[in-house]
Amino acid sequence: MRRVNDGTGRRLRGVPVWAALLMTLALVASACGDDDDGGETAAPASTSGSAETTTSSAGQKATGEPIKIGSIVEVDSKIFSSPEVVAAHDAYAEYVNEELGGVNGRPIEIVNCDDHGDPGQNAGCAQQLIDDGVVAFVDNTTSQLGSNGMPLIEAAGIPAVGGSPQSGAEYSSDYNFPTIGGGAGTYPAISVYFAENGAKTMNIVYPDIAPGKASAEGAAAAFEAAGGEEAFLVAFDPAAPDFTPALTTATANGADVTVLLTSQNWAVRLVQAADIAGLEGDLVLPGAANTPEVIEAAGPAIEGAFFSSAFLLPTDDDPEVREFVEVMERYAPDLEIREKVQNSAASVDLLVRMMERAEEEAGEITPASILAALSSVAEESLLMAHAWGPELAPAQLPKVWNPYYVIVRYQDGEYSQVSDWVAGL
């Protein structure tokens, strides 16, 4: 499935129209965690051992000593629950081992650790995986990494590839190489798309906490820089039992479009509150909130909503997408493909290529050789996504090597892509 980006086809470079986003912007999901790291530290819990091979296929099967890779995922929590991430990257790792020959013949083994959205457990996961001898981290998906596990990963000199950045530390670390832009890419891209397509006014509904406000202000700046006339910032209390008052305020603004800054954890209640308040105009959510659970629970209230996506739709005719869908049907047939699932696979795919490059250039696969391979990247293809590399990064966020998104719409049980790649940075 791997292919080298040739600069043609769907992987088109866009022209960034806004470059004023501050490093403080982060995926709003990070804000719903408990920022108090002075609580009791609990022992981290491993959710999966390795992506062991179980069946042989027509392709080359990897054998020999496994290459151990770590992944910190917030699997079971009230903050940013992401069990599908573990299922996706384990399935893709199995595919790599069974059909692609692993990394130059050696299988990869992903050791997952669930931090439960807890700062202490996040640090514990990082240290446990470091002690286990992982050569890299992949697809870290947690609201607690930036000030907890990331400093330990940096101190150990181990690169982290993929996942979605959710804190300033993840946007700036020399050891972190995210595949997508997180909140710093999502919300500006949404703002730019709607401003460039005729929206004059925009509600930005955000959680009333500092990171949420920063993301809202950045999205508003992107909207106005792209030609929007006015953005209304509307805060909601994440701890409130009812979000209707905030959405009633947004409704009174009469905006052309309303963007909900949210993870999947708040998304259903926000969408339902918008429906109760009688909100008119377009409703938009980030790709992180586009999960089967959200769609089902929101019911008719989410009909016609827009989402951002860092990846092409799984129904796209792109050959790479079609092959990925077939792979997942073999290795994770019950897993619904959404942005987080695609990002997990793309993260593993990218790391595998970087490990192959590391062995080719340095003769060994170590944290240092993988870091050197990553540091030498100019531009790479990214599975089912826009091209990836430092040349594509905005100056203000030099580690966001892929700030590009498409906008999709959900109607009558189906998704349709309504934009080409758009970058708000």
Number of C-alpha atoms within 10 A of each C-alpha: 12 14 10 11 16 12 14 8 8 14 19 16 15 15 13 17 16 20 18 16 23 15 17 18 28 29 28 30 28 25 24 22 18 14 14 9 14 8 11 10 14 15 14 21 16 17 17 15 12 18 23 17 18 9 9 12 11 8 13 15 21 23 17 9 11 19 19 18 23 26 29 32 32 28 23 15 17 13 24 27 22 21 17 19 26 27 18 25 26 27 23 26 27 26 22 25 28 23 18 21 18 24 23 15 16 16 26 28 23 27 23 29 27 28 31 26 25 28 28 22 25 32 26 24 27 26 16 18 23 20 10 13 13 20 23 28 31 28 29 26 27 31 32 32 30 22 18 20 20 22 18 17 22 15 9 15 17 23 25 30 25 24 30 28 32 27 26 19 19 24 26 18 17 15 25 27 30 25 30 30 28 27 29 31 28 33 35 30 30 27 31 28 26 22 23 13 12 11 21 18 22 29 26 26 24 25 24 15 15 13 23 27 21 20 27 30 21 25 31 24 21 28 30 19 18 20 18 22 13 16 24 18 17 21 22 19 14 17 11 9 8 15 22 20 16 19 28 18 17 25 19 12 17 15 21 17 22 27 23 25 28 27 25 23 19 22 24 22 18 22 27 21 20 25 19 14 19 14 22 16 16 16 21 26 26 27 26 26 26 21 19 14 11 19 19 11 15 18 12 14 16 23 16 18 17 25 24 28 28 28 25 26 22 20 14 13 10 14 11 18 21 14 13 19 18 13 17 20 13 12 17 17 13 10 16 16 20 20 22 25 23 26 27 28 24 28 28 27 21 21 24 20 17 24 25 18 21 22 17 14 14 14 11 15 21 19 22 17 23 28 25 17 20 23 15 13 13 12 17 19 19 24 27 24 27 30 24 26 23 19 13 22 19 21 14 15 22 16 26 30 24 25 30 33 30 25 28 23 18 17 14 8 8 11 17 14 18 12 13 17 24 27 28 31 28
